[in-house]
Amino acid sequence: MGEKKQDDPSMVTASHHNLLTSVLGSKDEAMKSLVYSYKYGFSGFAAMLTESQAKTMSSTPEVVSVSANTHYQTGTTRSWHFLGHDDDDHQSPASELLKKARYGEDVIVGVVDTGIWPESRSFDDSGYGPVPTKWKGMCQEADPTAVDANAAMSCNRKIIGARWYTGDVNPEHLNGEFMSPRDLNGHGTHVASTIAGGEVRNVSYGGGGLAAGVARGGAPRARLAVYKACWGASRVSCGKAAILAAIDDAINDGVDVLSLSLSDHDEFAGTLHAVARGISVVFIAGNYGPAAQTVRNAVPWVLTVAASTIDRSFPTVILLGNKEKLVGQSLYFDASGNSGEFHELVNGFSCDKQMQETIDVRGKAVLCAAPWEASAMPPATRFRVANEVTGDAGAKALIFAQANGNLPENLDNCRPNMACVLVDFEIAHRIASYVKMESTPMVKIYPAVTMVGSGVPSPRVADFSSRGPSAAFPGVIKPDVAAPGVGILAAAGDSYKLLSGTSMACPHVSAIVALLKSIHPDWSPAMIKSSIVTTASVTDRFGMPIQAEGSPRKLADPFDFGGGHIDPKRVADPGLVYDIDAQEYIKFFNCTLGPKDHCDRSMGQMYQLNLPSIAVPDLKDSVTVWRTVTNVGSVDATYRAVVEAPMGVKMVVEPSIVSFNKVGNRKATFQIILEIRQKHRIQGDYTFGSLTWLEEGGAHEVRIPVAVRTVIQDFVADTS
């Protein structure tokens, strides 16, 4: 909840106590009720209140709003090389980005997550100078009453700060946890090392040789500030009140970038306060794809990241007893030493709990293939059930069929000492036919190998990556950009682990933001976001349009990947940027999330925000959208508009040519007129296009995506 602004943090806390006292009736009750007091980004607090107390509080004149606490989920050796962002090729543009940014030297990245494992080799501070003088944070110690001596936390010149928050955590999520910033789950360590981990050679998945190489973060010299607001060994929970407290502290501590690999069903007001202070905020899109309208963190002031694949896979040979060789994908590296053995093979079909009662799978390999259930249950859910059922029944191996056998995001959850292999339904059908024909079918599963390079089609938007449009904010294209998020190897505890999710994609963008902060310290968060979105690529490494995984696979559109796939080679020199004064965001926030008088007149439409994208969810006849670009490239430059109009829409840009010169005209304002073509005057779904400003001489291409939905009847999107 928010209240009147106070300048002195101690006075703010006192006013929170006084306000609670007035509602609860005593100072003691107020002290017991107060969970967090927010003092830096905004004035507010979290407290334990009954429904009637909350109602009384909301009617108090000093209070702006009251909302219930909610809980959220957390949503390297190859990915940076895949992006062309490494130091091996000293002539590459990405190498120049690292050098210009001094590898992120002294940029402070705040990571709100499950904590950190400080002893990981990725966080060695050898060669680092003193902690930046702007840093005001702390290294919070472990709870002195904690029984686990391993909870102790130490910071260094790499991990310069760490805090932890338990005020609103369900006690069951604290079972076995470290009561300190130390990371039990591994998620936060993985994220932090992807952003700013130092170079660590000769790492691989589980030490088994898969995905072997050099692990490092995208901004390897950046400093880390850790905020542990998420708790739980396996099922992680992050309280909204704790996250807001972490953001509030981070604002005051002096972070430059905030990275939150968290799935947010609401919208955090605290992130707006961070952006207003010049802090770039990077969020995940969520892991609820490929269904439409599942994107999270859709407010316009944050960077929202989708997940994509990289050019690496882990093929595994499946040898049937009839000597037929088939190929799946796994993370199996023969930890048990049984890769040379044949095992009896059985068909478990759906591999549900009824299978345990009807099929003996102990010591056998089990095929789990149920294409008839593919539309009713996501592959991740079906794999989880199959893994549990076959593991509990004592199976030796699991061959799991899904529509696409090349997405290994579930494999890390495979039972120890059990080989898990992913295949598509065609391969599964051939295996099932063999099982049906043989009286004693047998199979041998070989350890996986690592394949990288042009033989692996990439990037593609990952199947699980949440898609737009945003149900809450249809006038904003989300996600903003895609980045590697499948099979990412990074630190987890004392080891290195392959994880997949938009949680892995988010830190890739956070690292690039940190580098841009170093190169362009005067750029606003909006300018940094614009440079990333407008330079993103919409083609894969072969020059073909990027595809989006799903059933079926399709060409990616702006609701899959926003502006496209991040391209570190171009982000530092975008030519033009779309900047936004934070006050415009604040006006948007006040009128959208906290209604005020006369908002319709003052706010206008969401698509009039100066974003590096255009989304018109209700085009009835015609609409004029305004944008302003700022020249950050050559002093003398001329750009020409190139329009790709959405199908069924006439799109005109006026003026179609903008020029900049030494006199000081760094900005240019233009209008985009969108009009329904008469023969397409129908109730329809979204169609997509783009607007690209091409510089004369070809030095810069500044592209933004456009999404338009024609609406003839209000509140009806598609009647086809």
Secondary structure, 3 states (H helix, E strand, C coil): CECCCCCCHHHHHHHHHHHHHHHHCCHHHHHHHEEEEECCCCCEEEECCCHHHHHHHHCCCCCCECCCCCEEEECCCCHHHHCCCCCCCCCCHHHHHHHHCHHHCCCEEEEEECCECCCCHHHCCCCCCCCCCCCCCCECCCCCCCCCHHHCCCCCCCEEEEEECCCCCCHHHHCCCCCCCECCCCHHHHHHHHHHCCCEEEEEECCCCEEEEEECCCCCCCEEEEEECEECCCCCEEEHHHHHHHHHHHHHHCCCEEEECEECCCCCHHHHHHHHCCCEEEEECCCCCCCCCCCCCCCCCCEEEEEECCCEECEEEEEECCCCEEEEEECCCCCCCCCCCCEEEEEEECCCCCHHHHCCCCCCEEEECCHHHCCCCCHHHHHHHHHHHHHHCCCCEEEEECCCCCCCCCHHHCCCCCEEEEECHHHHHHHHHHHHHCCCCEEEECCCCCEECCCCCCCEECCCCCCCCCCCCCCCCCCCEEEECCCEEEEECCEEEEECCHHHHHHHHHHHHHHHHHHCCCCCHHHHHHHHHHCCECECCCCCECEECCCCCEECCHHHHCCCECCCCCCCCCCEECCCCHHHHHHHHHHHCCCCCCHHHHHCCHHHCCCCCEEEEEECCEEEEEEEEEECCCCCEEEEEEEECCCCEEEEEECCEEEECCCCCCEEEEEEEEEECHHHCCCCCEEEEEEEEEECCCCCEEEEEEEEEECCCCCCCCCC
